[in-house]
Amino acid sequence: QVQLVESGGGLVQPGGSLSLSCVVSGAAISADVMGWYRQVPGKQRELVAVITSAGDTTYADSVKGRFTISRGSAKNTVYLQMNTLKAEDTAVFYCNAEFSTRIGSTYYWGQGTQVTVSS
């Protein structure tokens, strides 16, 4: 059974930094795309950043220049380095992994980790 486990959330002051990690277990193959999404109460989950197996990245406009997504040397790990955090970055951050086969794609989500930016 494929499981995603996030870590690294917490409380940080505005202007500070946090690093999130996500490890996928139970997968026999490497994920084609891994990414981070976030959600605040009452709003839809939104894309933060994604990275393909080839290393191509996509970022939300709101985080460009502040956040960096990367994949670890170990199979199916992904990181999100968040710098210059703002109060509006406060959200539950979710890790996502997409596995593609000849019959289609399967998506998995982690349980989420809270990031709170507050003084």
C-alpha positions in Angstrom: 0.0 0.0 0.0 1.4 3.4 -1.0 1.7 5.9 1.8 3.0 9.5 1.9 4.3 10.9 5.1 5.1 14.6 5.5 7.2 16.2 8.1 8.6 19.6 8.9 5.6 21.8 9.5 5.3 24.2 12.5 5.2 27.7 13.7 7.5 30.4 12.2 7.6 34.1 12.3 7.1 36.2 9.2 10.2 36.3 7.2 11.4 33.0 8.5 12.1 29.7 6.8 10.8 26.1 7.0 11.6 23.0 5.2 9.0 20.3 4.5 9.8 16.7 3.6 7.7 13.9 2.1 8.6 10.2 1.8 6.6 7.7 -0.2 6.6 4.1 1.0 5.1 1.0 -0.6 5.7 2.1 -4.2 7.6 -0.3 -6.5 8.3 2.4 -9.1 9.3 6.1 -9.0 6.6 8.7 -9.0 6.4 10.6 -12.3 5.4 13.8 -10.6 5.6 14.8 -6.9 4.4 18.0 -5.5 3.1 20.2 -2.7 -0.4 21.6 -2.3 -1.9 23.7 0.5 -5.3 24.4 1.8 -6.9 26.8 4.2 -10.3 26.4 5.8 -13.1 27.3 3.4 -10.9 27.4 0.3 -9.9 24.8 -2.3 -6.7 23.0 -2.2 -4.2 24.8 -4.4 -0.9 23.9 -6.1 2.2 25.2 -4.5 4.9 23.5 -6.5 5.4 20.3 -8.5 8.5 18.5 -9.9 8.7 15.8 -12.5 11.1 12.9 -12.5 13.1 14.8 -15.1 13.5 17.7 -12.6 11.1 20.1 -14.3 9.4 22.4 -11.8 6.3 24.5 -11.7 5.5 27.0 -9.0 2.4 29.0 -8.0 3.0 32.7 -8.7 2.6 33.5 -5.0 5.6 31.5 -4.0 8.0 32.0 -6.9 11.4 33.2 -5.7 10.6 32.2 -2.1 10.0 28.4 -2.3 12.1 25.7 -3.8 11.0 22.2 -4.5 13.5 19.4 -5.0 13.5 15.6 -5.1 15.9 13.6 -3.0 18.5 11.1 -4.1 16.4 8.4 -2.4 13.5 7.2 -4.6 10.2 9.0 -4.0 11.2 11.7 -1.7 10.4 15.4 -2.2 11.3 18.5 -0.3 10.0 22.0 -0.1 12.3 24.8 1.2 10.2 27.8 2.1 11.9 31.1 2.7 10.7 34.6 3.5 7.4 33.2 4.7 4.4 35.4 5.0 1.2 35.2 7.1 -0.7 34.3 4.0 1.4 31.1 3.6 -0.4 29.7 6.7 -2.1 26.5 5.6 -2.1 22.8 5.8 0.5 21.6 3.3 -0.1 18.2 1.5 2.3 16.1 -0.4 1.1 14.5 -3.6 2.6 11.8 -5.8 1.5 10.8 -9.3 2.3 7.4 -10.7 1.7 6.8 -14.4 1.2 3.5 -16.1 0.0 2.4 -19.5 -3.6 2.3 -18.3 -3.6 5.7 -16.6 -2.4 7.7 -13.6 -2.9 7.2 -9.9 -2.6 10.0 -7.4 -1.7 9.7 -3.7 -1.9 12.2 -0.9 -0.2 12.6 2.4 -2.1 13.4 5.6 -1.0 17.0 5.7 1.3 19.1 7.9 0.3 22.5 9.4 2.4 25.5 8.6 1.6 28.6 10.6 3.3 31.9 10.0 2.7 34.3 12.8 4.4 36.7 15.1 
